[in-house]
Amino acid sequence: MNMKELERRFIALLSHLRMVDWRDGSGRVEFILTDTRDLIEHGEPVVALENICQNLYEFSVSISEQDLEEIKVFAKAMDMSDETWDFLNEIVA
């Protein structure tokens, strides 16, 4: 997967995540997603993925198996370790 395709899919995932229940993070969801998108658009997809994974976990956002699979694809494409996302298994609904 080339970087443009990765960015496009990552931004699509962020759009989807805007619609899920962020529970205690609902007041910050726009900031989190905008910040993540800015990181992607400024050539920092690794930091963006680390940040979104941490925020999803911190706010116990229920994600789907499909969301997690997409995150795994991104991590693999960026040569990141499973430690980037493996803790998200706890919040898959």
MOPAC internal coordinates of N, CA, C and O (Angstrom, degrees):
PM7 1SCF
backbone

  N    0.0000 0     0.00 0     0.00 0    0    0    0
  C    1.4497 1     0.00 0     0.00 0    1    0    0
  C    1.5265 1   107.82 1     0.00 0    2    1    0
  O    1.2310 1   120.65 1   -50.98 1    3    2    1
  N    1.3243 1   116.36 1   129.02 1    3    2    1
  C    1.4661 1   118.89 1   178.65 1    5    3    2
  C    1.5284 1   110.23 1   -80.13 1    6    5    3
  O    1.2310 1   120.79 1   -12.96 1    7    6    5
  N    1.3083 1   116.10 1   167.04 1    7    6    5
  C    1.4621 1   121.64 1  -174.17 1    9    7    6
  C    1.5310 1   112.41 1   -62.78 1   10    9    7
  O    1.2310 1   119.75 1   142.11 1   11   10    9
  N    1.3209 1   118.08 1   -37.89 1   11   10    9
  C    1.4755 1   120.79 1   179.53 1   13   11   10
  C    1.5224 1   110.70 1   -63.89 1   14   13   11
  O    1.2310 1   120.47 1   137.26 1   15   14   13
  N    1.3311 1   116.71 1   -42.74 1   15   14   13
  C    1.4633 1   120.73 1   178.31 1   17   15   14
  C    1.5243 1   110.42 1   -65.21 1   18   17   15
  O    1.2310 1   120.44 1   138.35 1   19   18   17
  N    1.3261 1   116.77 1   -41.65 1   19   18   17
  C    1.4532 1   121.66 1   176.98 1   21   19   18
  C    1.5244 1   110.51 1   -58.56 1   22   21   19
  O    1.2310 1   120.64 1   131.66 1   23   22   21
  N    1.3287 1   116.39 1   -48.34 1   23   22   21
  C    1.4584 1   121.04 1   179.34 1   25   23   22
  C    1.5260 1   111.16 1   -60.02 1   26   25   23
  O    1.2310 1   120.28 1   136.28 1   27   26   25
  N    1.3343 1   117.08 1   -43.72 1   27   26   25
  C    1.4613 1   121.57 1  -178.73 1   29   27   26
  C    1.5344 1   110.55 1   -61.75 1   30   29   27
  O    1.2310 1   120.81 1   134.31 1   31   30   29
  N    1.3201 1   116.05 1   -45.69 1   31   30   29
  C    1.4669 1   120.32 1  -179.64 1   33   31   30
  C    1.5255 1   111.89 1   -68.59 1   34   33   31
  O    1.2310 1   120.62 1   143.10 1   35   34   33
  N    1.3134 1   116.42 1   -36.90 1   35   34   33
  C    1.4654 1   121.06 1   178.95 1   37   35   34
  C    1.5267 1   109.24 1   -64.46 1   38   37   35
  O    1.2310 1   119.85 1   134.39 1   39   38   37
  N    1.3140 1   117.89 1   -45.61 1   39   38   37
  C    1.4622 1   121.56 1   179.30 1   41   39   38
  C    1.5291 1   110.67 1   -64.66 1   42   41   39
  O    1.2310 1   119.92 1   143.60 1   43   42   41
  N    1.3333 1   117.77 1   -36.40 1   43   42   41
  C    1.4683 1   120.98 1   175.61 1   45   43   42
  C    1.5273 1   110.31 1   -62.50 1   46   45   43
  O    1.2310 1   120.51 1   139.08 1   47   46   45
  N    1.3360 1   116.63 1   -40.92 1   47   46   45
  C    1.4599 1   119.89 1   177.36 1   49   47   46
  C    1.5255 1   110.48 1   -62.43 1   50   49   47
  O    1.2310 1   120.11 1   138.27 1   51   50   49
  N    1.3183 1   117.39 1   -41.73 1   51   50   49
  C    1.4642 1   120.48 1   178.93 1   53   51   50
  C    1.5264 1   110.75 1   -60.99 1   54   53   51
  O    1.2310 1   120.42 1   139.69 1   55   54   53
  N    1.3181 1   116.80 1   -40.31 1   55   54   53
  C    1.4747 1   120.19 1   177.76 1   57   55   54
  C    1.5219 1   110.39 1   -61.09 1   58   57   55
  O    1.2310 1   120.87 1   138.67 1   59   58   57
  N    1.3106 1   115.94 1   -41.33 1   59   58   57
  C    1.4664 1   120.39 1   177.92 1   61   59   58
  C    1.5331 1   110.43 1   -65.24 1   62   61   59
  O    1.2310 1   120.14 1   136.85 1   63   62   61
  N    1.3126 1   117.33 1   -43.15 1   63   62   61
  C    1.4633 1   121.19 1  -177.82 1   65   63   62
  C    1.5227 1   112.46 1   -65.62 1   66   65   63
  O    1.2310 1   120.03 1   158.22 1   67   66   65
  N    1.3092 1   117.54 1   -21.78 1   67   66   65
  C    1.4592 1   121.75 1   177.11 1   69   67   66
  C    1.5407 1   109.79 1   -61.58 1   70   69   67
  O    1.2310 1   120.38 1   153.97 1   71   70   69
  N    1.3362 1   116.88 1   -26.03 1   71   70   69
  C    1.4603 1   121.04 1  -173.53 1   73   71   70
  C    1.5363 1   114.54 1   -95.28 1   74   73   71
  O    1.2310 1   120.07 1   174.76 1   75   74   73
  N    1.3184 1   117.48 1    -5.24 1   75   74   73
  C    1.4686 1   119.38 1  -179.77 1   77   75   74
  C    1.5258 1   109.86 1   -88.37 1   78   77   75
  O    1.2310 1   120.62 1   -12.48 1   79   78   77
  N    1.3147 1   116.41 1   167.52 1   79   78   77
  C    1.4610 1   122.71 1  -178.13 1   81   79   78
  C    1.5335 1   110.09 1   -79.24 1   82   81   79
  O    1.2310 1   121.18 1   -66.36 1   83   82   81
  N    1.3169 1   115.35 1   113.64 1   83   82   81
  C    1.4630 1   120.93 1  -179.36 1   85   83   82
  C    1.5298 1   112.56 1   -91.73 1   86   85   83
  O    1.2310 1   120.38 1  -174.59 1   87   86   85
  N    1.3071 1   116.89 1     5.41 1   87   86   85
  C    1.4613 1   123.32 1   176.64 1   89   87   86
  C    1.5177 1   111.52 1    46.09 1   90   89   87
  O    1.2310 1   119.76 1    62.19 1   91   90   89
  N    1.3116 1   118.06 1  -117.81 1   91   90   89
  C    1.4696 1   121.70 1  -177.19 1   93   91   90
  C    1.5175 1   112.94 1   -66.95 1   94   93   91
  O    1.2310 1   119.88 1   164.29 1   95   94   93
  N    1.3084 1   117.83 1   -15.71 1   95   94   93
  C    1.4594 1   121.38 1  -179.72 1   97   95   94
  C    1.5105 1   113.96 1   -94.86 1   98   97   95
  O    1.2310 1   120.02 1  -172.85 1   99   98   97
  N    1.3476 1   117.56 1     7.15 1   99   98   97
  C    1.4604 1   120.25 1  -174.79 1  101   99   98
  C    1.5241 1   112.80 1   -60.46 1  102  101   99
  O    1.2310 1   119.90 1   149.96 1  103  102  101
  N    1.3157 1   117.79 1   -30.04 1  103  102  101
  C    1.4595 1   120.56 1   178.41 1  105  103  102
  C    1.5204 1   113.12 1   -74.51 1  106  105  103
  O    1.2310 1   120.22 1   163.27 1  107  106  105
  N    1.3174 1   117.18 1   -16.73 1  107  106  105
  C    1.4612 1   121.76 1  -177.04 1  109  107  106
  C    1.5193 1   113.32 1  -111.38 1  110  109  107
  O    1.2310 1   120.09 1   177.37 1  111  110  109
  N    1.3281 1   117.44 1    -2.63 1  111  110  109
  C    1.4561 1   120.85 1  -171.80 1  113  111  110
  C    1.5276 1   112.55 1   -56.33 1  114  113  111
  O    1.2310 1   119.72 1   136.79 1  115  114  113
  N    1.3178 1   118.14 1   -43.21 1  115  114  113
  C    1.4712 1   119.72 1  -179.69 1  117  115  114
  C    1.5118 1   111.40 1   -63.05 1  118  117  115
  O    1.2310 1   120.25 1   137.29 1  119  118  117
  N    1.3221 1   117.12 1   -42.71 1  119  118  117
  C    1.4666 1   120.55 1   178.19 1  121  119  118
  C    1.5243 1   110.62 1   -61.93 1  122  121  119
  O    1.2310 1   120.51 1   133.04 1  123  122  121
  N    1.3254 1   116.63 1   -46.96 1  123  122  121
  C    1.4671 1   121.37 1  -178.07 1  125  123  122
  C    1.5262 1   110.80 1   -60.36 1  126  125  123
  O    1.2310 1   120.57 1   131.04 1  127  126  125
  N    1.3364 1   116.51 1   -48.96 1  127  126  125
  C    1.4595 1   120.18 1  -177.08 1  129  127  126
  C    1.5242 1   112.13 1   -69.36 1  130  129  127
  O    1.2310 1   120.16 1   142.13 1  131  130  129
  N    1.3219 1   117.30 1   -37.87 1  131  130  129
  C    1.4677 1   120.68 1   177.75 1  133  131  130
  C    1.5214 1   110.39 1   -66.90 1  134  133  131
  O    1.2310 1   120.52 1   137.13 1  135  134  133
  N    1.3210 1   116.60 1   -42.87 1  135  134  133
  C    1.4619 1   120.86 1   178.29 1  137  135  134
  C    1.5255 1   110.61 1   -61.78 1  138  137  135
  O    1.2310 1   120.58 1   137.42 1  139  138  137
  N    1.3178 1   116.49 1   -42.58 1  139  138  137
  C    1.4682 1   120.67 1   179.31 1  141  139  138
  C    1.5245 1   110.42 1   -64.02 1  142  141  139
  O    1.2310 1   120.52 1   135.52 1  143  142  141
  N    1.3161 1   116.62 1   -44.48 1  143  142  141
  C    1.4705 1   120.28 1   178.77 1  145  143  142
  C    1.5293 1   110.93 1   -62.21 1  146  145  143
  O    1.2310 1   120.25 1   138.28 1  147  146  145
  N    1.3202 1   117.12 1   -41.72 1  147  146  145
  C    1.4719 1   120.82 1   178.03 1  149  147  146
  C    1.5298 1   110.92 1   -60.10 1  150  149  147
  O    1.2310 1   120.46 1   137.93 1  151  150  149
  N    1.3148 1   116.72 1   -42.07 1  151  150  149
  C    1.4692 1   120.25 1   178.29 1  153  151  150
  C    1.5313 1   110.40 1   -61.04 1  154  153  151
  O    1.2310 1   120.39 1   136.44 1  155  154  153
  N    1.3244 1   116.86 1   -43.56 1  155  154  153
  C    1.4630 1   120.87 1   178.53 1  157  155  154
  C    1.5182 1   110.24 1   -60.54 1  158  157  155
  O    1.2310 1   120.80 1   130.78 1  159  158  157
  N    1.3231 1   116.07 1   -49.22 1  159  158  157
  C    1.4601 1   121.11 1  -176.24 1  161  159  158
  C    1.5280 1   113.02 1   -67.75 1  162  161  159
  O    1.2310 1   120.32 1   160.37 1  163  162  161
  N    1.3327 1   116.98 1   -19.63 1  163  162  161
  C    1.4607 1   121.01 1   178.93 1  165  163  162
  C    1.5314 1   112.31 1  -102.43 1  166  165  163
  O    1.2310 1   121.10 1  -158.45 1  167  166  165
  N    1.3402 1   115.50 1    21.55 1  167  166  165
  C    1.4574 1   119.72 1   172.83 1  169  167  166
  C    1.5153 1   115.76 1    77.80 1  170  169  167
  O    1.2310 1   120.08 1  -156.44 1  171  170  169
  N    1.3227 1   117.46 1    23.56 1  171  170  169
  C    1.4636 1   121.53 1   179.99 1  173  171  170
  C    1.5360 1   111.18 1  -120.80 1  174  173  171
  O    1.2310 1   119.75 1  -126.03 1  175  174  173
  N    1.3403 1   118.08 1    53.97 1  175  174  173
  C    1.4666 1   119.10 1  -176.94 1  177  175  174
  C    1.5240 1   113.88 1   -65.08 1  178  177  175
  O    1.2310 1   119.92 1   150.69 1  179  178  177
  N    1.3298 1   117.76 1   -29.31 1  179  178  177
  C    1.4677 1   120.49 1   179.33 1  181  179  178
  C    1.5286 1   109.51 1   -64.97 1  182  181  179
  O    1.2310 1   120.31 1   131.53 1  183  182  181
  N    1.3118 1   117.00 1   -48.47 1  183  182  181
  C    1.4680 1   121.57 1   178.66 1  185  183  182
  C    1.5290 1   109.45 1   -63.04 1  186  185  183
  O    1.2310 1   120.63 1   139.52 1  187  186  185
  N    1.3276 1   116.41 1   -40.48 1  187  186  185
  C    1.4614 1   121.16 1   179.47 1  189  187  186
  C    1.5279 1   110.66 1   -60.02 1  190  189  187
  O    1.2310 1   120.08 1   135.32 1  191  190  189
  N    1.3193 1   117.44 1   -44.68 1  191  190  189
  C    1.4588 1   120.54 1  -179.17 1  193  191  190
  C    1.5301 1   111.10 1   -67.45 1  194  193  191
  O    1.2310 1   120.62 1   137.24 1  195  194  193
  N    1.3158 1   116.42 1   -42.76 1  195  194  193
  C    1.4673 1   119.46 1   177.29 1  197  195  194
  C    1.5267 1   110.26 1   -59.25 1  198  197  195
  O    1.2310 1   120.49 1   135.25 1  199  198  197
  N    1.3267 1   116.67 1   -44.75 1  199  198  197
  C    1.4645 1   121.12 1  -178.24 1  201  199  198
  C    1.5221 1   112.34 1   -64.89 1  202  201  199
  O    1.2310 1   120.41 1   133.35 1  203  202  201
  N    1.3264 1   116.82 1   -46.65 1  203  202  201
  C    1.4699 1   118.10 1  -177.10 1  205  203  202
  C    1.5203 1   110.19 1   -66.68 1  206  205  203
  O    1.2310 1   119.76 1   141.97 1  207  206  205
  N    1.3154 1   118.07 1   -38.03 1  207  206  205
  C    1.4657 1   120.05 1   177.36 1  209  207  206
  C    1.5304 1   110.75 1   -61.31 1  210  209  207
  O    1.2310 1   120.38 1   134.00 1  211  210  209
  N    1.3196 1   116.88 1   -46.00 1  211  210  209
  C    1.4663 1   120.84 1   179.34 1  213  211  210
  C    1.5273 1   111.45 1   -62.04 1  214  213  211
  O    1.2310 1   120.39 1   137.34 1  215  214  213
  N    1.3316 1   116.86 1   -42.66 1  215  214  213
  C    1.4626 1   120.02 1  -179.55 1  217  215  214
  C    1.5211 1   112.10 1   -67.95 1  218  217  215
  O    1.2310 1   119.98 1   139.13 1  219  218  217
  N    1.3196 1   117.65 1   -40.87 1  219  218  217
  C    1.4614 1   120.21 1   177.21 1  221  219  218
  C    1.5239 1   110.27 1   -58.65 1  222  221  219
  O    1.2310 1   120.91 1   135.93 1  223  222  221
  N    1.3174 1   115.87 1   -44.07 1  223  222  221
  C    1.4633 1   120.98 1  -179.30 1  225  223  222
  C    1.5234 1   111.08 1   -69.23 1  226  225  223
  O    1.2310 1   120.58 1   132.91 1  227  226  225
  N    1.3155 1   116.51 1   -47.09 1  227  226  225
  C    1.4685 1   121.33 1  -177.80 1  229  227  226
  C    1.5223 1   111.96 1   -56.79 1  230  229  227
  O    1.2310 1   120.34 1   139.83 1  231  230  229
  N    1.3299 1   116.96 1   -40.17 1  231  230  229
  C    1.4619 1   120.76 1  -177.70 1  233  231  230
  C    1.5302 1   112.40 1   -96.88 1  234  233  231
  O    1.2310 1   120.18 1  -168.12 1  235  234  233
  N    1.3228 1   117.27 1    11.88 1  235  234  233
  C    1.4744 1   123.13 1   177.92 1  237  235  234
  C    1.5185 1   112.35 1    48.55 1  238  237  235
  O    1.2310 1   121.11 1  -134.78 1  239  238  237
  N    1.3179 1   115.48 1    45.22 1  239  238  237
  C    1.4601 1   121.22 1   178.93 1  241  239  238
  C    1.5255 1   108.13 1   -73.77 1  242  241  239
  O    1.2310 1   120.39 1   -56.28 1  243  242  241
  N    1.3151 1   116.85 1   123.72 1  243  242  241
  C    1.4668 1   120.54 1   177.66 1  245  243  242
  C    1.5199 1   108.99 1   -74.08 1  246  245  243
  O    1.2310 1   121.23 1   -62.59 1  247  246  245
  N    1.3236 1   115.25 1   117.41 1  247  246  245
  C    1.4654 1   119.71 1   177.89 1  249  247  246
  C    1.5231 1   109.08 1  -111.20 1  250  249  247
  O    1.2310 1   121.16 1   -21.92 1  251  250  249
  N    1.3055 1   115.39 1   158.08 1  251  250  249
  C    1.4592 1   120.09 1   179.18 1  253  251  250
  C    1.5320 1   110.03 1   -84.24 1  254  253  251
  O    1.2310 1   121.62 1   -15.17 1  255  254  253
  N    1.3056 1   114.51 1   164.83 1  255  254  253
  C    1.4650 1   120.28 1   174.65 1  257  255  254
  C    1.5254 1   109.89 1   -60.36 1  258  257  255
  O    1.2310 1   120.89 1   143.58 1  259  258  257
  N    1.3289 1   115.91 1   -36.42 1  259  258  257
  C    1.4675 1   120.80 1   178.65 1  261  259  258
  C    1.5323 1   110.66 1   -64.19 1  262  261  259
  O    1.2310 1   120.18 1   138.71 1  263  262  261
  N    1.3296 1   117.26 1   -41.29 1  263  262  261
  C    1.4668 1   120.74 1   176.70 1  265  263  262
  C    1.5241 1   110.35 1   -60.21 1  266  265  263
  O    1.2310 1   120.90 1   134.70 1  267  266  265
  N    1.3232 1   115.88 1   -45.30 1  267  266  265
  C    1.4635 1   119.96 1  -179.88 1  269  267  266
  C    1.5249 1   110.78 1   -63.72 1  270  269  267
  O    1.2310 1   120.33 1   139.04 1  271  270  269
  N    1.3191 1   116.97 1   -40.96 1  271  270  269
  C    1.4688 1   120.16 1   178.65 1  273  271  270
  C    1.5291 1   110.44 1   -61.31 1  274  273  271
  O    1.2310 1   120.22 1   140.51 1  275  274  273
  N    1.3142 1   117.19 1   -39.49 1  275  274  273
  C    1.4597 1   120.70 1   178.53 1  277  275  274
  C    1.5302 1   110.19 1   -65.11 1  278  277  275
  O    1.2310 1   120.13 1   137.91 1  279  278  277
  N    1.3075 1   117.36 1   -42.09 1  279  278  277
  C    1.4672 1   121.83 1   177.32 1  281  279  278
  C    1.5292 1   110.29 1   -60.82 1  282  281  279
  O    1.2310 1   120.39 1   139.20 1  283  282  281
  N    1.3205 1   116.86 1   -40.80 1  283  282  281
  C    1.4701 1   120.99 1   177.83 1  285  283  282
  C    1.5233 1   111.18 1   -62.28 1  286  285  283
  O    1.2310 1   120.64 1   139.26 1  287  286  285
  N    1.3226 1   116.38 1   -40.74 1  287  286  285
  C    1.4749 1   121.06 1   177.90 1  289  287  286
  C    1.5219 1   109.63 1   -59.99 1  290  289  287
  O    1.2310 1   120.61 1   134.28 1  291  290  289
  N    1.3308 1   116.44 1   -45.72 1  291  290  289
  C    1.4687 1   120.20 1  -179.76 1  293  291  290
  C    1.5257 1   110.54 1   -61.99 1  294  293  291
  O    1.2310 1   120.71 1   133.82 1  295  294  293
  N    1.3246 1   116.24 1   -46.18 1  295  294  293
  C    1.4650 1   120.29 1  -178.72 1  297  295  294
  C    1.5257 1   110.67 1   -60.92 1  298  297  295
  O    1.2310 1   120.40 1   136.34 1  299  298  297
  N    1.3055 1   116.85 1   -43.66 1  299  298  297
  C    1.4588 1   120.12 1   179.32 1  301  299  298
  C    1.5226 1   111.01 1   -64.41 1  302  301  299
  O    1.2310 1   119.98 1   136.94 1  303  302  301
  N    1.3269 1   117.63 1   -43.06 1  303  302  301
  C    1.4648 1   121.56 1  -179.61 1  305  303  302
  C    1.5201 1   112.02 1   -62.40 1  306  305  303
  O    1.2310 1   120.91 1   152.50 1  307  306  305
  N    1.3383 1   115.87 1   -27.50 1  307  306  305
  C    1.4629 1   120.35 1  -179.07 1  309  307  306
  C    1.5231 1   111.55 1  -100.96 1  310  309  307
  O    1.2310 1   120.03 1  -166.38 1  311  310  309
  N    1.3437 1   117.54 1    13.62 1  311  310  309
  C    1.4659 1   123.04 1   179.23 1  313  311  310
  C    1.5260 1   113.01 1    54.78 1  314  313  311
  O    1.2310 1   120.86 1  -140.01 1  315  314  313
  N    1.3248 1   115.96 1    39.99 1  315  314  313
  C    1.4579 1   121.17 1   178.44 1  317  315  314
  C    1.5268 1   109.07 1   -95.81 1  318  317  315
  O    1.2310 1   120.56 1   -26.34 1  319  318  317
  N    1.3050 1   116.53 1   153.66 1  319  318  317
  C    1.4676 1   120.74 1  -178.72 1  321  319  318
  C    1.5254 1   110.75 1   -77.09 1  322  321  319
  O    1.2310 1   121.48 1   -16.62 1  323  322  321
  N    1.3134 1   114.78 1   163.38 1  323  322  321
  C    1.4607 1   120.85 1   177.26 1  325  323  322
  C    1.5300 1   111.55 1   -62.05 1  326  325  323
  O    1.2310 1   120.09 1   156.77 1  327  326  325
  N    1.3083 1   117.44 1   -23.23 1  327  326  325
  C    1.4630 1   121.36 1   178.51 1  329  327  326
  C    1.5250 1   112.19 1   -61.38 1  330  329  327
  O    1.2310 1   120.45 1   162.04 1  331  330  329
  N    1.3239 1   116.75 1   -17.96 1  331  330  329
  C    1.4612 1   121.44 1   178.21 1  333  331  330
  C    1.5221 1   110.72 1   -64.72 1  334  333  331
  O    1.2310 1   120.37 1   145.05 1  335  334  333
  N    1.3238 1   116.89 1   -34.95 1  335  334  333
  C    1.4616 1   120.78 1  -171.63 1  337  335  334
  C    1.5232 1   115.49 1  -130.22 1  338  337  335
  O    1.2310 1   118.65 1   166.29 1  339  338  337
  N    1.3278 1   120.18 1   -13.71 1  339  338  337
  C    1.4699 1   120.36 1  -169.13 1  341  339  338
  C    1.5214 1   114.35 1   -59.62 1  342  341  339
  O    1.2310 1   119.50 1   151.22 1  343  342  341
  N    1.3174 1   118.57 1   -28.78 1  343  342  341
  C    1.4590 1   121.95 1   178.55 1  345  343  342
  C    1.5256 1   112.15 1   -68.52 1  346  345  343
  O    1.2310 1   120.29 1   163.91 1  347  346  345
  N    1.3544 1   117.06 1   -16.09 1  347  346  345
  C    1.4581 1   120.73 1   179.18 1  349  347  346
  C    1.5292 1   112.17 1   -69.83 1  350  349  347
  O    1.2310 1   120.16 1   164.27 1  351  350  349
  N    1.3304 1   117.30 1   -15.73 1  351  350  349
  C    1.4691 1   119.85 1   176.57 1  353  351  350
  C    1.5141 1   111.04 1   -56.13 1  354  353  351
  O    1.2310 1   120.17 1   152.63 1  355  354  353
  N    1.3246 1   117.29 1   -27.37 1  355  354  353
  C    1.4702 1   121.93 1  -178.79 1  357  355  354
  C    1.5239 1   112.39 1   -69.70 1  358  357  355
  O    1.2310 1   119.53 1   160.14 1  359  358  357
  N    1.3317 1   118.49 1   -19.86 1  359  358  357
  C    1.4684 1   119.99 1  -176.07 1  361  359  358
  C    1.5236 1   113.18 1  -113.18 1  362  361  359
  O    1.2310 1   120.66 1  -170.90 1  363  362  361
  N    1.3272 1   116.34 1     9.10 1  363  362  361
  C    1.4683 1   119.29 1   177.55 1  365  363  362
  C    1.5200 1   108.29 1   -73.10 1  366  365  363
  O    1.2310 1   121.28 1   -52.13 1  367  366  365
  N    1.3269 1   115.15 1   127.87 1  367  366  365
  C    1.4748 1   120.23 1  -179.26 1  369  367  366
  C    1.5152 1   110.87 1   -95.74 1  370  369  367
  O    1.2310 1   120.10 1   180.00 1  371  370  369

